[in-house]
Amino acid sequence: MRRYARQLQLTICAVIFMSFFGACKAKVEPLPAKLFAPSGKGYAEKADFARLEHEKPLTAADRMTLTPENIKIATQEQVDQIYARLTAGPIPDGSYDGQMFFPVGNSSNTRLAEIVGGGFKGALVNFKVAKIETLGEIAWKGKVFYKNERVLRNRIEDLAIFKPLLGQDVGSIQKQKVDGKETWLLFPAKLYCGQSLLDGRRESVIIDYAFTDDVPGYREKPDALVGRDGLAVRDEIRMVRPGFYLGRAYMKKAFILNFMLYNKGVAEKGQAAFKAGGTVEEDCYVGLQHTTALAHKG
């Protein structure tokens, strides 16, 4: 496993180096401060989620203003406050486009290196967060959910980063066409409802890579890298609105980054009903403090 990790590390460094210059992006207006409770740097100064939800519930109208663009430039405290006021919604089904993002102003590369340890630290600690984000944009394109089977696979459109692990044996990797483009399906995970590591008042949809050896299409190389004997990755997601989910990724039970998932078809189909009433199907436990404001403030 260490040999595989070292090979992947070297490829990551090469991709980051080649991706040094990013494209300019249009300016995005930040989310209004009225949506959030004040919060300090210390743990004791953080917002109480139960009180926050009671005093500042996210209405259907509020959620319609949330976009991948404005969430991405929010502070981590703001992202946490958004996530805590969401419910899991329905477990997704089908293909979702993905976008990862790191806490604004945090040195997430250093954080990643500290969590992973070993040879990764020296390779990653000196790179800026944006370069790791660029890496995610190159390699990871989203997730494919198989709701009935309670299984998920990750969409990889460029196998270059994993070549050192895969070698020439790529013919058996599962594929799927998304928007006319072929996508490789790697890193399977199991889906279930479970307690959030951020907000224990209600459940999230859990994406668990720990015990996927028995999932059809599992490949030890590279799938084991994110499993229980590797990075021990565990994701959780909650629904912002139909077709749009906000997620949190953990390694070895430590928070490492945020991500968003979006399915245009699901979003367009469910948008009108959500705006009108704010009610959605819930597959997971919503807790005792469910946001009733959505039903009459949409």
C-alpha positions in Angstrom: 0.0 0.0 0.0 2.9 2.4 0.8 4.3 1.7 -2.7 1.0 2.5 -4.3 0.6 5.7 -2.3 4.1 6.8 -3.3 3.3 6.2 -7.0 0.1 8.2 -6.7 1.9 11.0 -4.8 4.4 11.5 -7.6 1.6 11.6 -10.2 -0.3 14.1 -8.1 2.7 16.4 -8.0 3.1 16.2 -11.8 -0.5 17.1 -12.4 -0.4 20.0 -9.9 2.7 21.4 -11.5 1.2 21.3 -15.0 -2.0 23.0 -13.6 -0.2 25.9 -12.0 -2.0 28.6 -13.9 -5.8 28.7 -13.6 -8.4 30.5 -15.6 -9.8 33.8 -14.4 -13.3 33.5 -13.0 -16.1 36.0 -12.9 -16.7 37.8 -9.7 -19.4 36.2 -7.5 -21.4 38.2 -4.9 -21.0 36.7 -1.4 -24.0 35.4 0.5 -25.8 38.0 2.6 -24.7 38.2 6.3 -28.3 38.0 7.4 -28.4 34.3 6.6 -25.8 33.6 9.3 -25.3 33.9 13.1 -22.2 35.7 14.3 -19.3 33.4 15.2 -15.8 33.8 16.7 -12.7 31.8 16.1 -12.8 29.7 19.3 -15.0 26.6 19.7 -17.0 28.3 22.5 -17.8 31.2 20.1 -19.3 29.0 17.3 -23.0 29.2 16.6 -25.3 26.8 18.3 -26.9 24.9 15.5 -30.3 24.3 17.3 -30.6 28.0 18.1 -29.4 29.0 14.6 -32.1 26.9 13.0 -34.8 28.2 15.3 -33.9 31.9 14.7 -32.7 31.8 11.1 -34.3 28.8 9.3 -33.3 28.4 5.7 -36.5 28.8 3.8 -37.2 27.4 0.3 -36.6 30.9 -1.1 -33.3 31.1 0.8 -32.2 27.8 -0.6 -33.0 28.9 -4.1 -30.4 31.6 -3.8 -27.7 29.2 -2.8 -25.5 28.2 -5.8 -22.2 26.3 -6.2 -20.6 29.6 -7.0 -21.6 31.6 -3.9 -21.2 28.6 -1.5 -17.7 28.1 -2.8 -16.6 31.5 -1.7 -18.2 31.4 1.8 -16.2 30.9 4.9 -16.0 27.5 6.4 -18.2 28.6 9.3 -20.8 29.8 6.9 -20.7 26.5 5.0 -21.1 24.7 8.3 -24.1 26.8 9.2 -25.7 26.1 5.9 -25.1 22.4 6.2 -26.5 22.2 9.7 -29.8 23.6 8.7 -30.3 21.2 5.8 -31.9 17.7 5.9 -30.6 14.7 4.0 -33.5 14.8 1.5 -33.8 11.7 -0.8 -30.9 9.5 -1.4 -29.8 10.6 -4.9 -30.1 8.3 -7.9 -28.2 8.6 -11.1 -25.2 10.7 -12.2 -24.3 13.9 -10.4 -21.6 16.5 -11.5 -19.2 17.2 -8.7 -17.1 20.1 -7.5 -14.8 20.1 -4.5 -13.7 23.2 -2.6 -11.6 23.9 0.5 -12.3 26.2 3.4 -11.6 29.8 2.4 -8.5 31.1 4.0 -7.4 27.8 5.4 -4.2 25.9 4.4 -5.9 22.7 3.5 -2.8 21.3 1.8 -1.1 21.4 5.2 -4.2 19.9 6.8 -4.3 17.1 4.2 -0.6 16.4 4.8 -1.0 16.2 8.6 -3.9 13.8 8.3 -2.4 11.5 5.7 1.1 11.7 7.0 4.1 9.9 5.5 5.4 10.8 2.1 2.4 12.8 1.2 3.4 15.6 3.6 6.5 16.7 1.9 4.9 16.4 -1.5 1.8 18.4 -0.8 2.5 20.9 2.0 4.2 23.5 -0.3 1.4 23.7 -2.9 -1.4 26.2 -2.7 -5.0 25.1 -2.1 -6.1 26.2 -5.6 -3.7 23.7 -7.2 -5.2 20.7 -5.3 -8.6 22.1 -6.3 -7.4 22.1 -9.9 -6.3 18.5 -9.5 -9.9 17.6 -8.4 -11.3 19.4 -11.4 -9.0 17.4 -13.7 -9.5 13.9 -12.2 -12.8 13.8 -10.3 -16.0 14.8 -12.2 -18.7 13.6 -9.8 -20.5 10.5 -8.5 -23.0 8.0 -9.8 -25.6 6.8 -7.3 -27.3 3.4 -7.5 -30.1 4.1 -5.0 -31.7 0.7 -5.1 -28.4 -1.1 -4.6 -27.3 1.4 -2.0 -24.0 1.8 -3.9 -22.1 4.7 -5.4 -19.1 5.0 -7.8 -17.0 8.0 -8.6 -16.7 9.5 -12.0 -13.1 9.8 -13.3 -12.6 11.3 -16.8 -8.8 11.3 -16.8 -7.0 8.1 -15.8 -3.6 9.7 -16.0 -3.2 10.3 -12.3 -4.0 6.7 -11.6 -1.8 5.1 -14.3 1.0 4.2 -11.9 -1.5 2.0 -10.0 -3.5 0.7 -12.9 -0.7 -0.2 -15.3 -2.1 -1.5 -18.6 -5.1 -3.2 -17.0 -7.8 -0.7 -17.7 -10.1 -2.8 -19.9 -12.1 -4.2 -17.0 -12.9 -0.8 -15.4 -16.6 0.0 -15.6 -17.6 2.9 -17.8 -20.6 5.1 -18.4 -21.3 7.9 -20.8 -22.3 11.2 -19.2 -23.4 14.1 -21.6 -21.9 12.1 -24.4 -18.5 11.8 -22.8 -17.1 8.5 -21.5 -16.4 8.3 -17.8 -14.5 5.7 -15.8 -16.2 4.5 -12.6 -13.8 3.9 -9.7 -13.8 4.0 -5.9 -17.1 2.3 -5.0 -18.8 3.2 -1.8 -21.8 2.0 0.2 -24.8 4.3 0.8 -26.8 4.5 4.0 -28.4 7.0 6.3 -26.3 7.8 9.4 -25.3 10.4 11.9 -23.5 13.4 10.7 -20.0 14.0 12.1 -20.8 17.8 12.2 -24.4 17.9 13.3 -25.7 15.0 15.3 -29.3 16.3 15.5 -30.3 14.5 12.3 -29.0 12.1 9.8 -27.1 12.7 6.5 -26.6 10.4 3.5 -23.4 8.6 4.2 -21.0 7.6 1.5 -18.7 5.0 3.1 -15.6 3.5 1.4 -14.6 1.2 4.3 -16.1 -2.1 3.3 -16.5 -2.1 -0.5 -14.5 -5.3 -1.3 -17.7 -7.1 -2.2 -19.1 -4.4 -4.5 -19.2 -5.5 -8.1 -16.4 -3.8 -10.1 -14.2 -3.3 -7.0 -10.5 -3.2 -7.9 -7.8 -3.3 -5.2 -5.7 -1.0 -7.3 -6.6 1.9 -6.9 -9.9 1.5 -4.9 -8.2 0.3 -1.7 -6.5 3.7 -1.4 -9.6 5.3 0.0 -10.7 2.2 2.0 -10.3 1.2 5.6 -6.6 0.2 5.0 -5.8 3.4 3.1 -7.1 6.9 3.6 -10.3 5.7 5.3 -12.5 8.2 3.4 -16.1 8.8 4.6 -18.4 11.4 2.9 -21.7 12.8 4.0 -24.2 14.9 2.1 -27.4 16.9 2.7 -29.8 18.4 0.1 -29.8 22.1 -0.6 -32.7 21.7 -3.0 -33.7 19.1 -5.5 -30.8 18.0 -7.6 -28.2 20.0 -5.5 -26.4 18.5 -2.5 -23.7 19.9 -0.2 -21.1 17.4 1.1 -18.3 17.0 3.6 -15.4 14.6 3.1 -13.5 13.1 6.0 -10.2 11.1 6.1 -9.6 9.0 9.2 -12.6 10.8 10.8 -10.9 14.3 10.3 -12.7 16.8 8.1 -10.7 17.6 5.0 -12.8 19.3 2.3 -16.3 20.3 1.1 -17.9 19.3 -2.2 -21.1 19.9 -4.1 -23.1 17.6 -6.3 -25.6 18.7 -9.0 -27.9 17.0 -11.4 -29.6 19.4 -13.8 -32.4 17.1 -14.8 -33.5 16.4 -11.2 -33.1 20.1 -10.3 -35.4 21.3 -13.2 -38.0 18.6 -12.5 -38.3 19.4 -8.7 -37.7 23.1 -8.7 -41.3 24.4 -9.1 -42.8 22.1 -6.4 -39.9 23.0 -4.0 -40.3 26.7 -4.5 -44.0 26.4 -3.9 -44.0 24.3 -0.8 -40.5 23.5 0.2 -41.4 19.9 1.0 -39.3 17.0 -0.3 -39.1 13.2 0.1 -36.9 12.3 3.1 -35.1 9.0 3.2 -33.3 9.6 6.4 -34.2 10.7 10.0 -34.8 14.5 10.0 -34.5 14.9 13.8 -37.0 16.5 16.2 -36.1 20.1 15.1 -37.1 19.8 11.5 -37.4 23.2 9.7 -41.1 23.7 9.5 -40.6 27.2 8.1 -40.0 25.7 4.7 -43.7 24.8 4.4 -45.0 28.3 4.7 -42.2 30.7 3.9 -41.4 29.5 0.3 
